[in-house]
């Protein structure tokens, strides 16, 4: 068993100078929470953007007659 590392650790334990934080710990949490809310606001501002700028495209299947029923352009089940 080595006794010297334990003695060296005990001898230098009291001489270490601890660094103080520049602000209280709750301030770090408040800054992190405010940053999260700011980024959430930026994300929220882009909601539904793809649907606003996406133009619907009509697909023409080449059917000139209405052999598939009475599906018109206003029918929710019609192909876009």
N, C-alpha and C positions, 0 to 999 in steps of 0.2 A: 504494500500500500504506500502510495506516495504522499508524504506529509507536506512537502514544499509548495505544491500548487495551492493547497488549502490555506497555508499561511500567507502566501502572496496575495491571494484573493481577499482575505480578511484585512490585510495591511493596506490595500488600495481601495477598499470599499468606502471608507469615510472621506477620501480625498477627491472623489468625483464631484464635479459641479454639474448640477442638473440644469438643463435649458428650460426656461419658462416659455409657455405659449404666448404669442403676441396678443391673444384675446381669450376670453373665457370659452370653455368647450361648447356651451349652448350657442355661442355666436357662430361657430363653424356649422352647426346643425341648421341655424336660421339661414345662413348664406346658401347652404346646399338646398334647402327647401325652396327658397326664393328663386334659385337658378332652375330648379325643377319646374316650378310654376311658370317661369318665363318661357322655357322650352316647350312646355305643354301649350301655352298660348300661341306660340309660333306654329306648332303642329295643328292646333285647332283652326287656325286661320286658313289652312289649306284643305279643309274638309270639303268633300264633294267637288273638288276642282276638276277631276277627270270627267265627271258626268256633265259638267258645264261646257266643256270645250270639245267633247266627243260628239261628232255629227252622226246621226243614224244613217246607215247605208241600206238601201233597198236591194234585195237580191231578186234578179229576174230569172225564173226557172225556164223561160221559153214557152210557157203554157199560155196560149192566146185564149183558150176557152176556160170556162169555170167548171172543170170536171172534178175538182176536189171539194166542192161544196160552196157555200156562200161566204167564204172568208175574204172580207174586204180589207182595205188599208186601215180601217178604224178598229178592226177586230184585235183584241189583245193577243190572240194566238197566232196572228199573221206573222210571216217571216219578214224580218227587217234586214 
